[in-house]
Amino acid sequence: MSKRYIGIDLEGTDVRLAALTVLPGRIDVVLASRNYASPQEAAAAIREMLGDEMSFGDRLVTALPCRVGLFRRLHFPFRDKGKIRAALPLELAAQLPVPLEDQLITFLPPRARENDYEVDVIVVNRLEVDDLLLHFPDPEQHPRRIDFFPFGLLPVLGEQEGVLIYCRRLEVVVALIYEGMIWDYRLLPGTSELAEEEVLDFISNQVSQLENAIGRQGLPLWVIGAGVTKGVLSELRQSERTILSPAEDVFGPDLKSDMAPAALLALAELRTSKKAEQLNFRQGEFAARGQWEAFRSKLVAAAVLLLLVVVGGVFSMYLGYLQKTREDSMLKQQIMRIFHQTLPANTKIVDVPLQMESQLNQLQQQVQLFGLGGQGAATVLQNLSSLIDPSIRVDLQEFNFSTDSVRLLGNTDSFETVNRIAELLGKDRLFKKVEIVDAKLAADNSQVDFELQLQLYGGGER
């Protein structure tokens, strides 16, 4: 899901929302507003406008009205934020008419001047933040940041010099934006909706004073807020001043005045790469909890469960190792017992498996010699001796035995005797086939040399 930047402006009984979704090559803009009669209704309205869901990457920001805060511009001989944060209570205690124990303090990054560093500081009562959070459906996580008007609009408007006229129904703020900062601002608070004449007089006087302070005239105006009436807008247009449409490249020229604060808040959140460069009253006991923090208990439970699984697995592996060790010990004892039963008692133990393998090879050679089931070499020789008639003169010179055949080389008196020997052997049940491979007269013509191939019955075959 695409990341959304959401600005919310709460004023009176109105809640206005702007949601910006960054898409390839464009920014999708959704503007909406609802009325509410209680904080619970406001929370329900915000949830409805957000589509009843907030994704992990959504950035929701709102801002406190100018009348609830105190602004001071302080100077320090250092720019380290940690030192500034530590020094602020001492500096503010002498300048503010309220006890700091009940206040939240936030400040913008220091600006270098000729001999020191300049810091814009805003102080707001904790009750204001507490009351604001009651209007949100998920106050522990959203809004992620609480800014302060008109400073929350500076990341968008600070790229150009001009005068911001922000008309709310119960206050009017005239702020000079110069050199990329809120140079100064004026506030007209009210307890009820302000009259057009009163608003116009205040705007005219304060714009002139702010411009005179920097020696400039005719600066362009941004005019925003739900308190901008047709009469006020008409009079300002007749003053021959340029009235700018804020962030026209994103919202176009027809952005309504009442929706502009929420829209500019969302755009400021999108354009500001470092959130530490913006004001934020979500601090201390009001600090926003991330989604990971919200799920911390579940993550801890999952981690404990994983640890138990790992410990159980290790314990199971250890038990398996002990079992294998016992089995190995028993097998070694069994091998030693068999070794002592098989080999002589005086045999020196060097390598039991190798010694047993050597003994097995010797036994196999003996089995091959004597055979199993009456088919060993000795048995064949015995049969040859008993089958050949003692009256026949035969001299066996070579006897080659294998598991399935026997090769005989020898000599006798005549070819007839060779045939008779082959015939006698062929009648024995031990031999499957008797073949005269070769028979020829010897060199002295006194005897016949022969070669017989005797095929044995294999694997019990008969």
SULMODA-V249617 format. One record per residue. N is the residue number from 1. RES is the residue in one small letter. PSI is psi in radians with two decimals (NA if undefined). BURIAL is 1 if it has 24 or more other ideal C-beta (glycine too) atoms within 12 Angstrom, else 0. Layout:
n->[N N]
res->[RES RES]
psi->[PSI PSI]
burial->[BURIAL BURIAL]
This chain:
n->[1 2 3 4 5 6 7 8 9 10 11 12 13 14 15 16 17 18 19 20 21 22 23 24 25 26 27 28 29 30 31 32 33 34 35 36 37 38 39 40 41 42 43 44 45 46 47 48 49 50 51 52 53 54 55 56 57 58 59 60 61 62 63 64 65 66 67 68 69 70 71 72 73 74 75 76 77 78 79 80 81 82 83 84 85 86 87 88 89 90 91 92 93 94 95 96 97 98 99 100 101 102 103 104 105 106 107 108 109 110 111 112 113 114 115 116 117 118 119 120 121 122 123 124 125 126 127 128 129 130 131 132 133 134 135 136 137 138 139 140 141 142 143 144 145 146 147 148 149 150 151 152 153 154 155 156 157 158 159 160 161 162 163 164 165 166 167 168 169 170 171 172 173 174 175 176 177 178 179 180 181 182 183 184 185 186 187 188 189 190 191 192 193 194 195 196 197 198 199 200 201 202 203 204 205 206 207 208 209 210 211 212 213 214 215 216 217 218 219 220 221 222 223 224 225 226 227 228 229 230 231 232 233 234 235 236 237 238 239 240 241 242 243 244 245 246 247 248 249 250 251 252 253 254 255 256 257 258 259 260 261 262 263 264 265 266 267 268 269 270 271 272 273 274 275 276 277 278 279 280 281 282 283 284 285 286 287 288 289 290 291 292 293 294 295 296 297 298 299 300 301 302 303 304 305 306 307 308 309 310 311 312 313 314 315 316 317 318 319 320 321 322 323 324 325 326 327 328 329 330 331 332 333 334 335 336 337 338 339 340 341 342 343 344 345 346 347 348 349 350 351 352 353 354 355 356 357 358 359 360 361 362 363 364 365 366 367 368 369 370 371 372 373 374 375 376 377 378 379 380 381 382 383 384 385 386 387 388 389 390 391 392 393 394 395 396 397 398 399 400 401 402 403 404 405 406 407 408 409 410 411 412 413 414 415 416 417 418 419 420 421 422 423 424 425 426 427 428 429 430 431 432 433 434 435 436 437 438 439 440 441 442 443 444 445 446 447 448 449 450 451 452 453 454 455 456 457 458 459 460 461 462]
res->[m s k r y i g i d l e g t d v r l a a l t v l p g r i d v v l a s r n y a s p q e a a a a i r e m l g d e m s f g d r l v t a l p c r v g l f r r l h f p f r d k g k i r a a l p l e l a a q l p v p l e d q l i t f l p p r a r e n d y e v d v i v v n r l e v d d l l l h f p d p e q h p r r i d f f p f g l l p v l g e q e g v l i y c r r l e v v v a l i y e g m i w d y r l l p g t s e l a e e e v l d f i s n q v s q l e n a i g r q g l p l w v i g a g v t k g v l s e l r q s e r t i l s p a e d v f g p d l k s d m a p a a l l a l a e l r t s k k a e q l n f r q g e f a a r g q w e a f r s k l v a a a v l l l l v v v g g v f s m y l g y l q k t r e d s m l k q q i m r i f h q t l p a n t k i v d v p l q m e s q l n q l q q q v q l f g l g g q g a a t v l q n l s s l i d p s i r v d l q e f n f s t d s v r l l g n t d s f e t v n r i a e l l g k d r l f k k v e i v d a k l a a d n s q v d f e l q l q l y g g g e r]
psi->[2.46 2.61 2.37 2.50 2.06 2.16 2.36 2.27 2.03 2.21 2.07 -2.05 0.32 2.44 2.21 2.44 2.40 2.20 2.13 2.18 2.14 2.05 2.83 2.00 0.01 2.96 2.11 2.22 2.24 2.14 2.40 2.74 2.66 2.83 2.65 2.73 -0.15 2.83 -0.61 -0.71 -0.63 -0.76 -0.74 -0.66 -0.72 -0.75 -0.72 -0.78 -0.46 0.00 0.45 0.37 2.60 2.20 2.94 -0.61 -0.02 2.43 1.91 2.24 2.57 3.13 2.59 2.59 2.71 -0.58 -0.31 -0.03 2.87 2.31 2.34 2.50 1.96 2.83 2.39 2.65 0.12 2.84 -0.04 2.19 -0.60 -0.74 -0.69 -0.77 -0.64 -0.55 -0.33 -0.81 -0.66 -0.70 -0.72 -0.50 -0.58 -0.16 -0.27 2.53 0.28 2.62 2.36 -0.29 -0.47 0.12 2.68 2.40 2.29 2.75 2.75 2.80 2.50 2.56 2.33 2.30 -2.98 -0.84 -0.04 -2.86 2.37 2.34 2.25 2.14 2.38 2.38 2.27 2.48 2.46 -0.57 -0.53 -0.73 -0.73 -0.76 -0.65 -0.72 -0.35 -0.31 0.06 2.50 -0.40 1.22 -0.35 -0.49 -0.59 2.43 2.62 -0.36 2.46 1.97 -2.88 2.21 2.47 0.06 -0.49 -0.28 -0.13 -0.69 -0.38 -0.79 -0.28 -0.13 -0.17 2.61 2.45 -3.05 2.18 2.19 1.89 1.84 1.90 2.99 -0.44 0.16 2.73 2.27 2.24 1.98 2.32 2.08 1.98 2.38 0.63 0.35 2.90 1.70 -0.77 2.83 2.78 2.53 2.29 1.71 2.81 2.75 -0.18 3.05 2.32 2.55 2.65 -0.74 -0.75 -0.73 -0.81 -0.72 -0.76 -0.79 -0.82 -0.79 -0.78 -0.59 -0.75 -0.76 -0.74 -0.72 -0.70 -0.53 -0.47 0.04 0.57 2.71 2.65 0.49 2.58 2.80 2.52 2.24 1.97 2.92 2.69 -0.28 0.04 1.91 2.95 -0.66 -0.77 -0.80 -0.68 -0.77 -0.70 -0.62 -0.55 -0.12 0.07 0.34 2.66 2.21 2.05 2.56 2.04 2.33 0.88 -0.48 -0.39 -0.82 -0.11 3.12 -0.11 0.43 2.14 2.56 -0.69 -0.45 -0.19 -0.76 -0.79 -0.72 -0.74 -0.59 -0.80 -0.74 -0.63 -0.69 -0.64 -0.73 -0.35 1.98 -0.62 1.94 -0.36 -0.23 0.02 2.75 2.58 2.01 0.11 1.51 2.85 -2.28 -0.21 0.12 2.38 2.39 2.29 2.93 -0.54 -0.66 -0.64 -0.54 0.28 -0.77 -0.70 -0.66 -0.69 -0.77 -0.74 -0.68 -0.72 -0.76 -0.74 -0.71 -0.73 -0.71 -0.76 -0.79 -0.76 -0.71 -0.74 -0.74 -0.72 -0.72 -0.66 -0.75 -0.72 -0.66 -0.76 -0.72 -0.79 -0.64 -0.76 -0.77 -0.70 -0.72 -0.73 -0.71 -0.69 -0.75 -0.73 -0.70 -0.74 -0.69 -0.82 -0.66 -0.82 -0.53 -0.52 -0.77 2.78 2.68 -0.47 0.10 2.25 2.31 2.07 -1.09 1.80 -0.90 -0.75 -0.69 -0.69 -0.65 -0.70 -0.75 -0.67 -0.71 -0.69 -0.74 -0.68 -0.67 -0.68 -0.73 -0.69 -0.56 -0.84 -0.42 2.87 2.40 0.37 0.49 0.40 3.03 -0.70 -0.71 -0.73 -0.77 -0.70 -0.75 -0.69 -0.73 -0.68 -0.49 -0.64 2.20 2.38 -0.37 -0.26 2.23 2.10 2.40 1.88 2.07 -0.44 2.34 1.89 2.06 2.39 3.08 -0.39 -0.07 2.85 2.39 2.16 2.30 2.33 -2.92 2.73 -2.97 -0.65 2.97 -0.57 -0.68 -0.66 -0.78 -0.67 -0.71 -0.80 -0.67 -0.75 -0.76 -0.59 -0.34 -0.20 2.45 -0.22 -0.52 2.26 -0.63 2.40 2.18 2.30 1.88 -0.67 2.55 2.17 2.71 2.52 3.02 -0.53 0.08 0.33 -0.23 2.96 2.19 2.38 2.85 2.14 2.48 1.99 2.05 2.19 2.72 2.24 2.64 0.60 0.13 2.40 NA]
burial->[0 0 0 1 1 1 1 1 1 1 1 1 0 1 1 1 1 1 1 1 1 1 0 0 0 0 1 0 1 1 1 1 1 1 0 1 0 0 0 0 0 1 1 0 1 1 1 0 1 1 0 0 0 1 0 0 0 1 1 1 1 1 1 1 1 1 1 1 1 1 1 1 1 1 0 1 0 0 0 0 0 0 0 1 1 0 1 1 0 0 1 1 0 0 0 1 0 0 0 0 0 0 1 1 1 1 1 1 1 1 1 0 0 0 0 0 1 1 1 1 1 1 1 1 1 1 0 1 1 1 0 1 1 0 1 1 1 1 1 0 1 1 1 1 1 1 1 1 1 1 1 1 1 1 1 1 1 1 0 0 1 1 1 1 1 1 1 1 1 1 1 1 1 1 1 1 1 1 0 0 1 1 1 1 1 1 1 1 0 0 0 0 0 1 0 0 0 0 1 1 0 1 1 1 0 1 1 0 0 1 1 0 0 0 0 0 0 0 1 1 1 1 1 1 1 1 1 1 1 0 0 1 1 0 1 1 0 0 0 0 1 0 1 1 1 1 1 0 0 1 1 0 0 0 1 1 1 1 1 1 1 1 1 1 1 1 1 1 1 1 1 1 0 0 0 0 1 1 1 1 1 1 0 0 0 1 0 1 0 0 0 0 0 0 0 0 0 0 0 0 0 0 0 0 0 0 0 0 0 0 0 0 0 0 0 0 0 0 0 0 0 0 0 0 0 0 0 0 0 0 0 0 0 0 0 0 0 0 1 0 0 0 0 0 0 0 0 0 0 0 0 1 0 0 0 1 0 0 0 0 0 0 0 0 0 0 0 0 0 0 1 0 0 0 1 1 1 0 1 1 0 0 1 1 0 0 1 1 0 0 0 1 0 1 0 1 0 0 0 0 1 0 0 0 1 1 1 1 1 1 1 1 0 0 0 0 1 1 0 1 1 1 0 1 1 0 0 1 0 1 1 0 0 1 0 1 0 0 1 0 0 0 0 0 0 0 0 1 1 1 1 1 1 1 1 1 0 0 0 0 0 0]
